[in-house]
């Protein structure tokens, strides 16, 4: 059997710290109000012209693959998707600068007042989900907001990231190039509804931009936060290499050997810029990459997962047992931007038993979720992308020491 049931050490180190949102200056792209379910029972604002996500709360959100056939190249498109709370909305402006294609962002806001949001380009659709009362960190409806954002994707594919990730400026042009029929390296993977393309992720740990405004705050009214890093967080492959050499950039979540090692960053560097490298297995059950997926084939995020922890890895687990195949995308990447640790993450890593209720709840829910998915899957013993035998995966050459 596929050894995939979560153990006591199944710590979702990087999953769940997703926040913030943004806005465009034109009337066409004015933020729209969405319904949002709040665990605290908060009253929500509503516009009936906006689709609300109304599915059974404990549904497995099974995808209807039979309605998602092979795609013609002319019909391909990809939208970057994210969600956030208002306190990190200052990260949106640079996100918009680096991703020039379709973009959907849902911003979670408390109270009736409409938040002041950064400007974004004309292909961006920004929505504000309003709750009238405060929501505790462990009840933040992260997967509800993700599903809301995905529901507004109009392209064939979407690429979901966290708000604290900035894509390289080369990523979107590379995706369009690789999706062309004459591209031999992609082998039609973009057209296969069950193909998921992994985009490598790095983290910036260098100093702030010395020329940036030094003002720093936690609210949406502070717009200098992203300016502190926008000229030093790499935006191109060449800049990334220099950042690694300077020991300012490293593989994301390098302290967690289970997090992203399966991507094989040395292999990524060697694969060039015109070939998608297949992954035949996951090195660990805790591997949770950021992926480009076909909208009509992808399962929804399970909205029972709230706050920090297990909310993204459950989606990867579901994808594997739905039959998805995975490949590593060349040259393009995203980079984690430094920010203060959230209260939700502090609570997740707390050692005080009185503060561990949420973590224990999410761990139990994840174990239950895994059982539900395996029981309902068409694959009896192991999915097409299993856990590697012995958990072996090629190492990423001591990421902290070498950067990659």
Secondary structure by P-SEA (a helix, b strand, c coil): ccccccccccccccccccccccccccccccbbbbbbbbccbbbbbbbccccccccccccccccccccccccccccbbbbbbbccccccccaaaaaaaacccbbbbbbbbccccccbbbbbcccbbbbbbbbcccccccccaaaaaaaaaaaaccccbbbbbccccccccaaaaaaaaaacccccccccccccccbbbbbbbbbbccccccccccccccccccccccccccccccccaaaaaaaaaacccccccccccccccccaaaaaaaccccbbbbbcccccccbbbbbbbcccccccccccccccccccaaaaaaaaaabbbbbbbcccbbbbbbbcccaaaaaaaccccccaaaaaaaaaaaaaaaaaaaaacccccccccccccccccccccccccccc
